[in-house]
Amino acid sequence: MSDNPLLSLGDSYEVLINTLKTQLAGIYPQQLVARNTVLLPQGDVQRYGYLIEEGVLGAIHDDIDGGQKCKEFYFKNEFALLFANWMTSSPAFYQLKVINEASVIKVPLTLFEQAQYQLIKQQLIAQQLIFKEAKEAFLLLNSPEQRYCYLLKHKPHWLAQLSLSQMAMYIGISAISLSRIRKRLNLS
């Protein structure tokens, strides 16, 4: 890893998510959603966030040439939504898609307009800012090999739930480049 300190990527707001779960208990049921289900089509206005009980969701951008780019993967005990699109009521830049079968709580975003949810809304936005800063540092201050080594050490559960091509997309390299890194590290 570089000499630059890293903020933790993901998995760091369990207390906040547990508070949200407690407040939502009995109001919104869990739903089991099949792999490859698109919860929010790219270009639609977002109306729901998804509290993940199990499984993996992804924010994926499909470009006109048939390629894909990954903004983020969301794992157990994370709240999946596209913050910038939510805050601006603009069409989604990405689709929210189920990567691995997931159990989610579908939460209407209008809920956060209610007074009793204002503190949680502020905390979610603050946490997202921390995540954005952490991911920016992760991508800009480290080589692809350093990024992958960080995930090996700190996020093995991410690697266990994602394909190598999905992981390559997340760290911003091709699957072939990741394969070469894995070979250098004697992992393939």
Residue, then its C-alpha position, 0 to 999 in steps of 0.5 A: m500500500s502507498d504511504n498515504p493512509l487510507l480510510s476504510l472502504g465500506d462496511s463502516y456504518e453498522v451502527l447507523i444501519n442498525t438504527l435504521k433497521t430498528q426504525l423500519a422494523g415491521i414497516y417494510p418487509q424483506q424481499l428476496v430478489a433474484r440475481n440480475t434483477v434491475l432494481l433501478p434502471q439507468g436513466d430512471v428517477q430513483r424512488y427507493g433505497y435498498l437496505i441489504e440483509e444478504g447478498v450483493l447489489g451493484a451500481i453499474h453504468d452501461d455505455i452505448d458501446g455495450g461496455q460497463k463501468c462499476k460505481e460501487f458494490y453494496f454488501k450486507n448491512e449497507f444502504a444502496l442508493l445513488f446519493a447524487n441522483w437522490m439529492t438532485s432528483s435527477p435521472a440515475f447515471y447507473q442502474l442498481k442491479v442485484i449481483n448475487e441473490a439478495s434479501v433487501i428492505k425496499v425503503p421509499l426515499t420520501l421517508f427521509e423527508q419526515a422529521q423523525y428520519q432527518l437525523i438518519k438522512q444527515q448521517l447517511i449523507a455524511q457517511q457517503l461523503i466519507f465513502k467517496e473520499a475513501k474510494e477516491a484515495f483508494l483509486l488515485l493514490n494506489s496502483p492497481e496491484q496495491r488496490y487488489c492487495y488491499l482488498l485481499k487483506h481487508k475485504p476478503h468477503w468482497l472477493a468471495q462474493l464477486s467474480l474476478s471481472q467484477m473485481a477488476m471493474y471495481i478497481g478500474i482495470s481490465a480482467i486481463s490486467l487483474s489476471r496478470i496481477r494475480k499471476r505475479l502474486n501467485l494467486s492464479 
